[in-house]
């Protein structure tokens, strides 16, 4: 069995480790900020697309209702004029 050498951590080495950890967290925070900004942009674009689709669906529904109403009125008119 191999025995690993024990390393001693000096104050300078601990300070260096502390600075590296702080830099890592700083980098991670910057990446998260960039990610949040990208998500916000994509979310706004998605909301715009959903809004446009909602308007289109409303237009289609109103057009279909109007066509059915015209058909029903035409049918009723044809029946009434036959009497």
Secondary structure as the mmCIF struct_conf table of DSSP 4:
data_model
#
loop_
_struct_conf.conf_type_id
_struct_conf.id
_struct_conf.beg_label_comp_id
_struct_conf.beg_label_asym_id
_struct_conf.beg_label_seq_id
_struct_conf.end_label_comp_id
_struct_conf.end_label_asym_id
_struct_conf.end_label_seq_id
HELX_LH_PP_P HELX_LH_PP_P1 UNK A 4 UNK A 8
HELX_RH_AL_P HELX_RH_AL_P1 UNK A 11 UNK A 82
#
